[in-house]
Amino acid sequence: MKTSIKTLITMVFAVITLMVTLPNVKAAEKSTTLLYKIQNFRRIVIKGNVEVMLVQRPTVGVSYADDNTGSAKVTQQGETLRITSPDTEKCKLIIYVNDIYRIEADENAVVKTEAKLTTKFLQIILKGNAFADIDTSSEGLYTEILDKSTLKLKGNTNRHTLVMSKAPNLTIDHFGATQTDIIQVGTGEEIAALVH
């Protein structure tokens, strides 16, 4: 009798422990579940109604954000990852990157960084109504702000080359560059070189 009561009490405690820890395990699994198995990539091309959060870590991957309501097509060709969505519902993705060198965004694409992206060289090309909020630390940074696109830039670099249309929408918040070269699109000429 004493043995069966002890066994019953042990089983009840085991079930209670599992019930308490199981939801936490599921929540942790959900946040790291990758939707696409992809190879390492260094260039991202985003087009359409897509919002991307870039997270730097050793392993690459793509997953939907918790508040996603849309869908997107993700394809890979070599080192280039392409993400497109013509849907009216915004697709929200989390892209895990390792060593990235180029980010291209077009149409209504939105690109943000979760924390500082550390790279040797980084290129950011924005077209259409694209918006990017990038925090980066690099040796060299090349940015293009074309059409009605917007760039918010944070971080630091040794040399920054800025290519812009006549009325770029650029916000530099806590950003430092040892040297900045500015080129206006259409003339193909360097209009300023700023050395700090």
CYANA upper distance limits for C-alpha pairs under 8 A (distance plus 0.5 A):
  1 MET  CA      5 ILE  CA      6.82
  2 LYS  CA      6 LYS  CA      6.68
  3 THR  CA      7 THR  CA      6.58
  4 SER  CA      8 LEU  CA      6.52
  5 ILE  CA      9 ILE  CA      6.62
  6 LYS  CA     10 THR  CA      6.64
  7 THR  CA     11 MET  CA      6.68
  8 LEU  CA     12 VAL  CA      6.71
  9 ILE  CA     13 PHE  CA      6.76
 10 THR  CA     14 ALA  CA      6.67
 11 MET  CA     15 VAL  CA      6.68
 12 VAL  CA     16 ILE  CA      6.68
 13 PHE  CA     17 THR  CA      6.57
 14 ALA  CA     18 LEU  CA      6.71
 15 VAL  CA     19 MET  CA      6.61
 16 ILE  CA     20 VAL  CA      6.69
 17 THR  CA     21 THR  CA      6.72
 18 LEU  CA     22 LEU  CA      6.12
 19 MET  CA     23 PRO  CA      7.81
 20 VAL  CA     24 ASN  CA      8.27
 21 THR  CA     25 VAL  CA      6.92
 22 LEU  CA     26 LYS  CA      6.84
 23 PRO  CA     27 ALA  CA      6.69
 24 ASN  CA     28 ALA  CA      6.69
 25 VAL  CA     29 GLU  CA      6.68
 26 LYS  CA     30 LYS  CA      6.62
 27 ALA  CA     31 SER  CA      7.01
 28 ALA  CA     32 THR  CA      7.22
 29 GLU  CA     33 THR  CA      6.55
 31 SER  CA     66 ASP  CA      8.38
 32 THR  CA     63 SER  CA      8.28
 33 THR  CA     63 SER  CA      7.14
 34 LEU  CA     61 GLY  CA      6.59
 34 LEU  CA     62 VAL  CA      6.07
 34 LEU  CA     63 SER  CA      5.34
 35 LEU  CA     61 GLY  CA      8.30
 35 LEU  CA     62 VAL  CA      6.41
 35 LEU  CA     63 SER  CA      5.57
 35 LEU  CA     64 TYR  CA      7.80
 36 TYR  CA     61 GLY  CA      7.06
 36 TYR  CA     62 VAL  CA      6.23
 36 TYR  CA     63 SER  CA      7.68
 37 LYS  CA     61 GLY  CA      7.02
 37 LYS  CA     62 VAL  CA      8.26
 38 ILE  CA     60 VAL  CA      7.78
 38 ILE  CA     61 GLY  CA      6.73
 38 ILE  CA     76 GLN  CA      7.95
 39 GLN  CA     60 VAL  CA      7.93
 40 ASN  CA     60 VAL  CA      6.73
 40 ASN  CA     79 GLU  CA      7.23
 40 ASN  CA     98 ASN  CA      8.23
 41 PHE  CA     60 VAL  CA      8.36
 41 PHE  CA     78 GLY  CA      7.71
 41 PHE  CA     79 GLU  CA      4.65
 41 PHE  CA     80 THR  CA      6.24
 41 PHE  CA     81 LEU  CA      6.93
 41 PHE  CA     97 VAL  CA      8.16
 41 PHE  CA     99 ASP  CA      8.30
 41 PHE  CA    100 ILE  CA      7.69
 42 ARG  CA     79 GLU  CA      5.91
 42 ARG  CA     80 THR  CA      6.95
 42 ARG  CA     81 LEU  CA      8.46
 42 ARG  CA     97 VAL  CA      8.33
 42 ARG  CA     98 ASN  CA      8.32
 42 ARG  CA     99 ASP  CA      6.47
 42 ARG  CA    100 ILE  CA      4.66
 42 ARG  CA    101 TYR  CA      6.06
 42 ARG  CA    102 ARG  CA      7.17
 43 ARG  CA     79 GLU  CA      6.62
 43 ARG  CA     80 THR  CA      5.26
 43 ARG  CA     81 LEU  CA      6.69
 43 ARG  CA    100 ILE  CA      6.57
 43 ARG  CA    101 TYR  CA      6.56
 43 ARG  CA    102 ARG  CA      5.19
 43 ARG  CA    103 ILE  CA      6.48
 43 ARG  CA    104 GLU  CA      8.46
 44 ILE  CA     80 THR  CA      6.33
 44 ILE  CA     81 LEU  CA      5.37
 44 ILE  CA     82 ARG  CA      6.48
 44 ILE  CA     83 ILE  CA      8.20
 44 ILE  CA    102 ARG  CA      6.87
 44 ILE  CA    103 ILE  CA      5.53
 44 ILE  CA    104 GLU  CA      6.64
 45 VAL  CA     80 THR  CA      7.79
 45 VAL  CA     81 LEU  CA      6.74
 45 VAL  CA     82 ARG  CA      5.28
 45 VAL  CA     83 ILE  CA      6.72
 45 VAL  CA    103 ILE  CA      6.74
 45 VAL  CA    104 GLU  CA      5.21
 45 VAL  CA    105 ALA  CA      6.53
 46 ILE  CA     50 VAL  CA      7.77
 46 ILE  CA     82 ARG  CA      6.52
 46 ILE  CA     83 ILE  CA      5.32
 46 ILE  CA     84 THR  CA      6.46
 46 ILE  CA    103 ILE  CA      8.50
 46 ILE  CA    104 GLU  CA      6.59
 46 ILE  CA    105 ALA  CA      5.26
 46 ILE  CA    106 ASP  CA      6.85
 46 ILE  CA    109 ALA  CA      6.82
 47 LYS  CA     83 ILE  CA      6.84
 47 LYS  CA     84 THR  CA      5.36
 47 LYS  CA     85 SER  CA      7.22
 47 LYS  CA    105 ALA  CA      6.36
 47 LYS  CA    106 ASP  CA      5.34
 47 LYS  CA    107 GLU  CA      6.36
 47 LYS  CA    108 ASN  CA      7.65
 47 LYS  CA    109 ALA  CA      6.21
 48 GLY  CA     84 THR  CA      6.09
 48 GLY  CA     85 SER  CA      5.41
 48 GLY  CA     86 PRO  CA      5.98
 48 GLY  CA     87 ASP  CA      8.38
 48 GLY  CA    106 ASP  CA      7.22
 48 GLY  CA    107 GLU  CA      5.81
 48 GLY  CA    108 ASN  CA      5.85
 48 GLY  CA    109 ALA  CA      5.97
 49 ASN  CA     84 THR  CA      8.17
 49 ASN  CA     85 SER  CA      5.99
 49 ASN  CA     86 PRO  CA      6.69
 49 ASN  CA     87 ASP  CA      7.02
 49 ASN  CA     88 THR  CA      7.36
 49 ASN  CA     89 GLU  CA      7.73
 49 ASN  CA     90 LYS  CA      5.68
 49 ASN  CA     91 CYS  CA      7.00
 49 ASN  CA    107 GLU  CA      7.96
 49 ASN  CA    108 ASN  CA      5.74
 49 ASN  CA    109 ALA  CA      6.01
 50 VAL  CA     72 ALA  CA      7.94
 50 VAL  CA     83 ILE  CA      8.41
 50 VAL  CA     84 THR  CA      7.64
 50 VAL  CA     85 SER  CA      6.69
 50 VAL  CA     90 LYS  CA      6.06
 50 VAL  CA     91 CYS  CA      5.31
 50 VAL  CA     92 LYS  CA      6.51
 50 VAL  CA     93 LEU  CA      8.08
 50 VAL  CA    108 ASN  CA      7.58
 50 VAL  CA    109 ALA  CA      5.46
 50 VAL  CA    110 VAL  CA      6.75
 51 GLU  CA     90 LYS  CA      7.37
 51 GLU  CA     91 CYS  CA      6.58
 51 GLU  CA     92 LYS  CA      5.23
 51 GLU  CA     93 LEU  CA      6.78
 51 GLU  CA    109 ALA  CA      6.40
 51 GLU  CA    110 VAL  CA      5.03
 51 GLU  CA    111 VAL  CA      6.46
 51 GLU  CA    112 LYS  CA      8.47
 52 VAL  CA     92 LYS  CA      6.42
 52 VAL  CA     93 LEU  CA      5.44
 52 VAL  CA     94 ILE  CA      6.25
 52 VAL  CA     95 ILE  CA      7.19
 52 VAL  CA    109 ALA  CA      8.39
 52 VAL  CA    110 VAL  CA      6.59
 52 VAL  CA    111 VAL  CA      5.36
 52 VAL  CA    112 LYS  CA      6.76
 53 MET  CA     92 LYS  CA      8.40
 53 MET  CA     93 LEU  CA      6.85
 53 MET  CA     94 ILE  CA      5.32
 53 MET  CA     95 ILE  CA      6.56
 53 MET  CA    111 VAL  CA      6.57
 53 MET  CA    112 LYS  CA      5.43
 53 MET  CA    113 THR  CA      6.03
 53 MET  CA    114 GLU  CA      6.84
 54 LEU  CA     94 ILE  CA      6.63
 54 LEU  CA     95 ILE  CA      5.52
 54 LEU  CA     96 TYR  CA      6.54
 54 LEU  CA     97 VAL  CA      7.27
 54 LEU  CA    111 VAL  CA      7.83
 54 LEU  CA    112 LYS  CA      6.58
 54 LEU  CA    113 THR  CA      5.20
 54 LEU  CA    114 GLU  CA      6.55
 55 VAL  CA     94 ILE  CA      7.64
 55 VAL  CA     95 ILE  CA      6.65
 55 VAL  CA     96 TYR  CA      5.35
 55 VAL  CA     97 VAL  CA      6.54
 55 VAL  CA    113 THR  CA      6.82
 55 VAL  CA    114 GLU  CA      6.09
 55 VAL  CA    115 ALA  CA      7.47
 55 VAL  CA    117 LEU  CA      8.36
 56 GLN  CA     96 TYR  CA      6.23
 56 GLN  CA     97 VAL  CA      5.34
 56 GLN  CA     98 ASN  CA      5.99
 56 GLN  CA    115 ALA  CA      8.30
 56 GLN  CA    117 LEU  CA      6.84
 57 ARG  CA     96 TYR  CA      6.89
 57 ARG  CA     97 VAL  CA      6.58
 57 ARG  CA     98 ASN  CA      5.91
 58 PRO  CA     97 VAL  CA      7.95
 58 PRO  CA     98 ASN  CA      5.80
 59 THR  CA     96 TYR  CA      7.46
 59 THR  CA     97 VAL  CA      7.57
 59 THR  CA     98 ASN  CA      6.96
 60 VAL  CA     95 ILE  CA      7.95
 60 VAL  CA     96 TYR  CA      5.23
 60 VAL  CA     97 VAL  CA      5.51
 60 VAL  CA     98 ASN  CA      6.67
 61 GLY  CA     95 ILE  CA      6.46
 61 GLY  CA     96 TYR  CA      5.48
 61 GLY  CA     97 VAL  CA      7.65
 62 VAL  CA     93 LEU  CA      7.38
 62 VAL  CA     94 ILE  CA      6.30
 62 VAL  CA     95 ILE  CA      5.21
 62 VAL  CA     96 TYR  CA      6.71
 63 SER  CA     93 LEU  CA      6.22
 63 SER  CA     94 ILE  CA      5.78
 63 SER  CA     95 ILE  CA      7.20
 64 TYR  CA     68 ASN  CA      6.77
 64 TYR  CA     92 LYS  CA      6.56
 64 TYR  CA     93 LEU  CA      4.98
 64 TYR  CA     94 ILE  CA      6.49
 65 ALA  CA     92 LYS  CA      5.96
 65 ALA  CA     93 LEU  CA      5.65
 65 ALA  CA     94 ILE  CA      6.39
 67 ASP  CA     92 LYS  CA      7.77
 68 ASN  CA     90 LYS  CA      7.92
 68 ASN  CA     91 CYS  CA      6.28
 68 ASN  CA     92 LYS  CA      5.43
 68 ASN  CA     93 LEU  CA      7.91
 69 THR  CA     89 GLU  CA      6.78
 69 THR  CA     90 LYS  CA      7.03
 69 THR  CA     91 CYS  CA      6.56
 69 THR  CA     92 LYS  CA      7.91
 70 GLY  CA     87 ASP  CA      7.42
 70 GLY  CA     88 THR  CA      8.36
 70 GLY  CA     89 GLU  CA      5.33
 70 GLY  CA     90 LYS  CA      5.65
 70 GLY  CA     91 CYS  CA      4.54
 70 GLY  CA     92 LYS  CA      7.59
 71 SER  CA     85 SER  CA      7.12
 71 SER  CA     87 ASP  CA      7.68
 71 SER  CA     89 GLU  CA      8.28
 71 SER  CA     90 LYS  CA      8.16
 71 SER  CA     91 CYS  CA      5.68
 72 ALA  CA     83 ILE  CA      7.04
 72 ALA  CA     84 THR  CA      6.06
 72 ALA  CA     85 SER  CA      5.09
 72 ALA  CA     86 PRO  CA      8.41
 72 ALA  CA     87 ASP  CA      8.49
 72 ALA  CA     91 CYS  CA      6.79
 73 LYS  CA     82 ARG  CA      8.40
 73 LYS  CA     83 ILE  CA      6.15
 73 LYS  CA     84 THR  CA      5.77
 73 LYS  CA     85 SER  CA      6.80
 74 VAL  CA     81 LEU  CA      7.60
 74 VAL  CA     82 ARG  CA      6.16
 74 VAL  CA     83 ILE  CA      5.13
 74 VAL  CA     84 THR  CA      7.24
 75 THR  CA     81 LEU  CA      6.44
 75 THR  CA     82 ARG  CA      5.71
 75 THR  CA     83 ILE  CA      7.16
 76 GLN  CA     80 THR  CA      6.21
 76 GLN  CA     81 LEU  CA      5.04
 76 GLN  CA     82 ARG  CA      6.58
 77 GLN  CA     81 LEU  CA      7.12
 85 SER  CA     91 CYS  CA      7.71
 99 ASP  CA    119 THR  CA      7.02
100 ILE  CA    119 THR  CA      7.31
100 ILE  CA    122 LEU  CA      7.69
101 TYR  CA    119 THR  CA      7.57
101 TYR  CA    120 LYS  CA      8.37
101 TYR  CA    121 PHE  CA      6.38
101 TYR  CA    122 LEU  CA      4.98
101 TYR  CA    123 GLN  CA      6.53
102 ARG  CA    122 LEU  CA      6.16
102 ARG  CA    123 GLN  CA      5.07
102 ARG  CA    124 ILE  CA      6.47
102 ARG  CA    125 ILE  CA      8.39
103 ILE  CA    122 LEU  CA      8.39
103 ILE  CA    123 GLN  CA      6.68
103 ILE  CA    124 ILE  CA      5.40
103 ILE  CA    125 ILE  CA      6.79
104 GLU  CA    124 ILE  CA      6.50
104 GLU  CA    125 ILE  CA      5.24
104 GLU  CA    126 LEU  CA      6.46
105 ALA  CA    109 ALA  CA      6.21
105 ALA  CA    110 VAL  CA      7.83
105 ALA  CA    111 VAL  CA      7.99
105 ALA  CA    125 ILE  CA      6.91
105 ALA  CA    126 LEU  CA      5.53
105 ALA  CA    127 LYS  CA      6.82
105 ALA  CA    130 ALA  CA      6.27
105 ALA  CA    131 PHE  CA      8.20
106 ASP  CA    126 LEU  CA      6.52
106 ASP  CA    127 LYS  CA      5.19
106 ASP  CA    128 GLY  CA      5.85
106 ASP  CA    129 ASN  CA      7.26
106 ASP  CA    130 ALA  CA      5.73
107 GLU  CA    127 LYS  CA      7.07
107 GLU  CA    128 GLY  CA      5.06
107 GLU  CA    129 ASN  CA      5.59
107 GLU  CA    130 ALA  CA      6.02
108 ASN  CA    128 GLY  CA      7.53
108 ASN  CA    129 ASN  CA      5.54
108 ASN  CA    130 ALA  CA      5.41
108 ASN  CA    131 PHE  CA      7.89
109 ALA  CA    129 ASN  CA      7.82
109 ALA  CA    130 ALA  CA      5.35
109 ALA  CA    131 PHE  CA      6.90
110 VAL  CA    130 ALA  CA      6.38
110 VAL  CA    131 PHE  CA      5.31
110 VAL  CA    132 ALA  CA      6.21
111 VAL  CA    131 PHE  CA      6.87
111 VAL  CA    132 ALA  CA      5.12
111 VAL  CA    133 ASP  CA      6.81
111 VAL  CA    134 ILE  CA      8.10
112 LYS  CA    132 ALA  CA      6.25
112 LYS  CA    133 ASP  CA      5.26
112 LYS  CA    134 ILE  CA      6.20
113 THR  CA    117 LEU  CA      7.72
113 THR  CA    133 ASP  CA      7.18
113 THR  CA    134 ILE  CA      5.98
113 THR  CA    135 ASP  CA      6.78
115 ALA  CA    135 ASP  CA      7.14
116 LYS  CA    134 ILE  CA      8.31
116 LYS  CA    135 ASP  CA      5.30
116 LYS  CA    136 THR  CA      5.47
116 LYS  CA    137 SER  CA      7.28
116 LYS  CA    155 GLY  CA      7.86
117 LEU  CA    135 ASP  CA      6.74
117 LEU  CA    136 THR  CA      5.07
117 LEU  CA    137 SER  CA      6.73
118 THR  CA    136 THR  CA      6.34
118 THR  CA    137 SER  CA      5.41
118 THR  CA    138 SER  CA      6.58
119 THR  CA    136 THR  CA      8.06
119 THR  CA    137 SER  CA      6.92
119 THR  CA    138 SER  CA      5.57
119 THR  CA    139 GLU  CA      8.04
120 LYS  CA    138 SER  CA      5.46
120 LYS  CA    139 GLU  CA      5.72
120 LYS  CA    140 GLY  CA      7.16
121 PHE  CA    138 SER  CA      6.19
121 PHE  CA    139 GLU  CA      6.33
121 PHE  CA    140 GLY  CA      5.23
121 PHE  CA    141 LEU  CA      6.35
122 LEU  CA    138 SER  CA      7.43
122 LEU  CA    140 GLY  CA      6.99
122 LEU  CA    141 LEU  CA      5.51
122 LEU  CA    142 TYR  CA      6.80
123 GLN  CA    141 LEU  CA      6.42
123 GLN  CA    142 TYR  CA      5.12
123 GLN  CA    143 THR  CA      6.22
124 ILE  CA    141 LEU  CA      8.46
124 ILE  CA    142 TYR  CA      6.79
124 ILE  CA    143 THR  CA      5.20
124 ILE  CA    144 GLU  CA      6.77
125 ILE  CA    143 THR  CA      6.30
125 ILE  CA    144 GLU  CA      5.16
125 ILE  CA    145 ILE  CA      6.94
125 ILE  CA    146 LEU  CA      8.46
126 LEU  CA    130 ALA  CA      6.30
126 LEU  CA    131 PHE  CA      7.80
126 LEU  CA    132 ALA  CA      8.27
126 LEU  CA    144 GLU  CA      6.47
126 LEU  CA    145 ILE  CA      5.69
126 LEU  CA    146 LEU  CA      6.50
126 LEU  CA    149 SER  CA      6.36
126 LEU  CA    150 THR  CA      7.98
126 LEU  CA    151 LEU  CA      8.36
127 LYS  CA    145 ILE  CA      7.16
127 LYS  CA    146 LEU  CA      5.48
127 LYS  CA    147 ASP  CA      6.16
127 LYS  CA    148 LYS  CA      7.56
127 LYS  CA    149 SER  CA      6.07
128 GLY  CA    146 LEU  CA      7.50
128 GLY  CA    147 ASP  CA      5.76
128 GLY  CA    148 LYS  CA      6.10
128 GLY  CA    149 SER  CA      6.17
129 ASN  CA    147 ASP  CA      7.66
129 ASN  CA    148 LYS  CA      5.60
129 ASN  CA    149 SER  CA      5.06
129 ASN  CA    150 THR  CA      7.87
130 ALA  CA    148 LYS  CA      7.98
130 ALA  CA    149 SER  CA      5.22
130 ALA  CA    150 THR  CA      6.89
131 PHE  CA    149 SER  CA      6.25
131 PHE  CA    150 THR  CA      5.27
131 PHE  CA    151 LEU  CA      6.46
132 ALA  CA    150 THR  CA      6.88
132 ALA  CA    151 LEU  CA      5.46
132 ALA  CA    152 LYS  CA      6.62
133 ASP  CA    151 LEU  CA      6.57
133 ASP  CA    152 LYS  CA      5.09
133 ASP  CA    153 LEU  CA      6.59
134 ILE  CA    151 LEU  CA      8.23
134 ILE  CA    152 LYS  CA      6.76
134 ILE  CA    153 LEU  CA      5.71
134 ILE  CA    154 LYS  CA      6.70
135 ASP  CA    153 LEU  CA      6.54
135 ASP  CA    154 LYS  CA      4.97
135 ASP  CA    155 GLY  CA      5.74
136 THR  CA    153 LEU  CA      8.37
136 THR  CA    154 LYS  CA      6.88
136 THR  CA    155 GLY  CA      5.41
136 THR  CA    156 ASN  CA      6.96
136 THR  CA    157 THR  CA      8.44
137 SER  CA    155 GLY  CA      5.99
137 SER  CA    156 ASN  CA      5.48
137 SER  CA    157 THR  CA      6.31
138 SER  CA    156 ASN  CA      7.09
138 SER  CA    157 THR  CA      5.35
138 SER  CA    158 ASN  CA      7.60
139 GLU  CA    157 THR  CA      5.68
139 GLU  CA    158 ASN  CA      5.53
139 GLU  CA    159 ARG  CA      7.11
140 GLY  CA    157 THR  CA      6.32
140 GLY  CA    158 ASN  CA      6.36
140 GLY  CA    159 ARG  CA      5.44
140 GLY  CA    160 HIS  CA      6.53
141 LEU  CA    157 THR  CA      6.95
141 LEU  CA    158 ASN  CA      8.46
141 LEU  CA    159 ARG  CA      6.77
141 LEU  CA    160 HIS  CA      5.26
141 LEU  CA    161 THR  CA      6.81
142 TYR  CA    160 HIS  CA      6.33
142 TYR  CA    161 THR  CA      5.26
142 TYR  CA    162 LEU  CA      6.57
142 TYR  CA    163 VAL  CA      8.35
143 THR  CA    160 HIS  CA      8.23
143 THR  CA    161 THR  CA      6.81
143 THR  CA    162 LEU  CA      5.49
143 THR  CA    163 VAL  CA      6.58
144 GLU  CA    162 LEU  CA      6.57
144 GLU  CA    163 VAL  CA      5.12
144 GLU  CA    164 MET  CA      6.18
145 ILE  CA    149 SER  CA      6.49
145 ILE  CA    150 THR  CA      7.30
145 ILE  CA    151 LEU  CA      7.56
145 ILE  CA    162 LEU  CA      8.44
145 ILE  CA    163 VAL  CA      6.94
145 ILE  CA    164 MET  CA      5.42
145 ILE  CA    165 SER  CA      7.12
145 ILE  CA    168 PRO  CA      6.59
145 ILE  CA    169 ASN  CA      7.91
145 ILE  CA    170 LEU  CA      8.35
146 LEU  CA    164 MET  CA      6.42
146 LEU  CA    165 SER  CA      5.89
146 LEU  CA    168 PRO  CA      7.49
147 ASP  CA    165 SER  CA      7.31
147 ASP  CA    168 PRO  CA      8.39
148 LYS  CA    168 PRO  CA      7.90
148 LYS  CA    169 ASN  CA      7.95
149 SER  CA    168 PRO  CA      7.98
149 SER  CA    169 ASN  CA      7.18
150 THR  CA    168 PRO  CA      7.77
150 THR  CA    169 ASN  CA      5.34
150 THR  CA    170 LEU  CA      6.49
151 LEU  CA    169 ASN  CA      6.91
151 LEU  CA    170 LEU  CA      5.48
151 LEU  CA    171 THR  CA      6.77
152 LYS  CA    170 LEU  CA      6.49
152 LYS  CA    171 THR  CA      5.17
152 LYS  CA    172 ILE  CA      6.46
152 LYS  CA    173 ASP  CA      7.63
153 LEU  CA    170 LEU  CA      8.20
153 LEU  CA    171 THR  CA      6.72
153 LEU  CA    172 ILE  CA      5.47
153 LEU  CA    173 ASP  CA      6.58
153 LEU  CA    174 HIS  CA      8.38
153 LEU  CA    175 PHE  CA      6.95
154 LYS  CA    172 ILE  CA      6.76
154 LYS  CA    173 ASP  CA      5.78
154 LYS  CA    174 HIS  CA      5.77
154 LYS  CA    175 PHE  CA      5.02
154 LYS  CA    176 GLY  CA      8.44
155 GLY  CA    174 HIS  CA      6.74
155 GLY  CA    175 PHE  CA      5.15
155 GLY  CA    176 GLY  CA      6.99
156 ASN  CA    175 PHE  CA      5.87
156 ASN  CA    176 GLY  CA      5.15
156 ASN  CA    177 ALA  CA      6.22
157 THR  CA    176 GLY  CA      6.98
157 THR  CA    177 ALA  CA      5.41
157 THR  CA    178 THR  CA      7.36
158 ASN  CA    177 ALA  CA      5.80
158 ASN  CA    178 THR  CA      5.32
158 ASN  CA    179 GLN  CA      6.88
159 ARG  CA    177 ALA  CA      6.47
159 ARG  CA    178 THR  CA      6.41
159 ARG  CA    179 GLN  CA      5.35
159 ARG  CA    180 THR  CA      6.40
159 ARG  CA    181 ASP  CA      8.46
160 HIS  CA    177 ALA  CA      6.77
160 HIS  CA    178 THR  CA      8.43
160 HIS  CA    179 GLN  CA      6.64
160 HIS  CA    180 THR  CA      5.10
160 HIS  CA    181 ASP  CA      6.77
161 THR  CA    180 THR  CA      6.21
161 THR  CA    181 ASP  CA      5.24
161 THR  CA    182 ILE  CA      6.51
161 THR  CA    183 ILE  CA      8.18
162 LEU  CA    180 THR  CA      7.73
162 LEU  CA    181 ASP  CA      6.58
162 LEU  CA    182 ILE  CA      5.27
162 LEU  CA    183 ILE  CA      6.66
163 VAL  CA    182 ILE  CA      6.47
163 VAL  CA    183 ILE  CA      5.26
163 VAL  CA    184 GLN  CA      6.26
163 VAL  CA    185 VAL  CA      7.00
164 MET  CA    168 PRO  CA      6.33
164 MET  CA    182 ILE  CA      8.14
164 MET  CA    183 ILE  CA      6.95
164 MET  CA    184 GLN  CA      5.60
164 MET  CA    185 VAL  CA      6.21
165 SER  CA    184 GLN  CA      6.26
165 SER  CA    185 VAL  CA      5.61
165 SER  CA    186 GLY  CA      8.15
166 LYS  CA    184 GLN  CA      7.26
166 LYS  CA    185 VAL  CA      7.82
177 ALA  CA    196 HIS  CA      7.69
178 THR  CA    195 VAL  CA      6.46
178 THR  CA    196 HIS  CA      5.68
179 GLN  CA    193 ALA  CA      7.68
179 GLN  CA    194 LEU  CA      6.10
179 GLN  CA    195 VAL  CA      4.85
179 GLN  CA    196 HIS  CA      6.60
180 THR  CA    193 ALA  CA      6.13
180 THR  CA    194 LEU  CA      5.41
180 THR  CA    195 VAL  CA      6.83
181 ASP  CA    190 GLU  CA      7.54
181 ASP  CA    191 ILE  CA      8.41
181 ASP  CA    192 ALA  CA      6.40
181 ASP  CA    193 ALA  CA      4.90
181 ASP  CA    194 LEU  CA      6.80
182 ILE  CA    190 GLU  CA      6.36
182 ILE  CA    191 ILE  CA      6.32
182 ILE  CA    192 ALA  CA      5.71
182 ILE  CA    193 ALA  CA      6.75
183 ILE  CA    188 GLY  CA      7.17
183 ILE  CA    189 GLU  CA      6.37
183 ILE  CA    190 GLU  CA      4.93
183 ILE  CA    191 ILE  CA      6.10
183 ILE  CA    192 ALA  CA      7.75
184 GLN  CA    188 GLY  CA      6.92
184 GLN  CA    189 GLU  CA      7.15
184 GLN  CA    190 GLU  CA      7.38
184 GLN  CA    191 ILE  CA      7.24
